[in-house]
Amino acid sequence: MFLQADAGQSPFGFFAMMIAMFAIFYFLLIRPQQKRMREHKDMVAAVRRGDTVVTAGGLVAKATKVVDGDEEITVEIATGVKVKVLRTTLQDVRSKNAPKAANDTPAKKTPAKKTPAKKK
């Protein structure tokens, strides 16, 4: 009585639904993540000396020593301050030859107006 299968449902309906769910999951989640990982890997592999890099910690630095095949690169975070970082910690690479965006121009400084001090 309890173990009898429902005669109205096909056993292939469940499998078809599971395959459809996996396909949706694959195209919405897995494939885009693999694409982002591949792009990041290519970007990190293309780092050259002189490029500006952003680390996962938020440091913006200039690559000073890059050896192909080595997992570490040397970056300069301030004048005379050089640090070794792992390539995998690079979040963004800004090529030294890349054109600047239109909104990267510095804002014009306006002179501050001097107001006379109030007397008590």
Contacts in CASP RR format, 6 or more apart in sequence:
PFRMAT RR
TARGET T0000
AUTHOR 0000-0000-0000
METHOD contacts of the structure
MODEL  1
MFLQADAGQSPFGFFAMMIAMFAIFYFLLIRPQQKRMREHKDMVAAVRRG
DTVVTAGGLVAKATKVVDGDEEITVEIATGVKVKVLRTTLQDVRSKNAPK
AANDTPAKKTPAKKTPAKKK
5 11 0 8 1.000
43 90 0 8 1.000
43 92 0 8 1.000
43 93 0 8 1.000
44 87 0 8 1.000
44 88 0 8 1.000
44 90 0 8 1.000
44 93 0 8 1.000
45 87 0 8 1.000
46 93 0 8 1.000
47 53 0 8 1.000
47 63 0 8 1.000
47 66 0 8 1.000
47 73 0 8 1.000
47 87 0 8 1.000
47 90 0 8 1.000
47 93 0 8 1.000
48 63 0 8 1.000
48 66 0 8 1.000
48 95 0 8 1.000
48 96 0 8 1.000
49 63 0 8 1.000
49 64 0 8 1.000
49 65 0 8 1.000
49 66 0 8 1.000
50 62 0 8 1.000
50 63 0 8 1.000
50 64 0 8 1.000
50 96 0 8 1.000
51 62 0 8 1.000
51 63 0 8 1.000
51 93 0 8 1.000
51 94 0 8 1.000
51 95 0 8 1.000
51 96 0 8 1.000
52 60 0 8 1.000
52 61 0 8 1.000
52 62 0 8 1.000
52 63 0 8 1.000
52 93 0 8 1.000
52 94 0 8 1.000
52 95 0 8 1.000
52 96 0 8 1.000
53 60 0 8 1.000
53 61 0 8 1.000
53 62 0 8 1.000
53 63 0 8 1.000
53 73 0 8 1.000
53 75 0 8 1.000
53 90 0 8 1.000
53 92 0 8 1.000
53 93 0 8 1.000
53 94 0 8 1.000
54 60 0 8 1.000
54 61 0 8 1.000
54 90 0 8 1.000
54 91 0 8 1.000
54 92 0 8 1.000
54 93 0 8 1.000
54 94 0 8 1.000
55 61 0 8 1.000
55 75 0 8 1.000
55 85 0 8 1.000
55 89 0 8 1.000
55 90 0 8 1.000
55 91 0 8 1.000
56 89 0 8 1.000
56 90 0 8 1.000
56 91 0 8 1.000
57 89 0 8 1.000
57 91 0 8 1.000
58 91 0 8 1.000
59 75 0 8 1.000
59 77 0 8 1.000
60 77 0 8 1.000
61 75 0 8 1.000
61 76 0 8 1.000
61 77 0 8 1.000
61 83 0 8 1.000
61 85 0 8 1.000
62 75 0 8 1.000
62 76 0 8 1.000
63 73 0 8 1.000
63 74 0 8 1.000
63 75 0 8 1.000
64 74 0 8 1.000
64 75 0 8 1.000
64 76 0 8 1.000
64 82 0 8 1.000
65 73 0 8 1.000
65 74 0 8 1.000
65 82 0 8 1.000
66 73 0 8 1.000
66 74 0 8 1.000
67 73 0 8 1.000
71 86 0 8 1.000
71 87 0 8 1.000
71 88 0 8 1.000
72 84 0 8 1.000
72 85 0 8 1.000
72 86 0 8 1.000
72 87 0 8 1.000
73 84 0 8 1.000
73 85 0 8 1.000
73 87 0 8 1.000
73 90 0 8 1.000
74 82 0 8 1.000
74 83 0 8 1.000
74 84 0 8 1.000
74 85 0 8 1.000
75 82 0 8 1.000
75 83 0 8 1.000
75 84 0 8 1.000
75 85 0 8 1.000
76 82 0 8 1.000
76 83 0 8 1.000
77 83 0 8 1.000
END
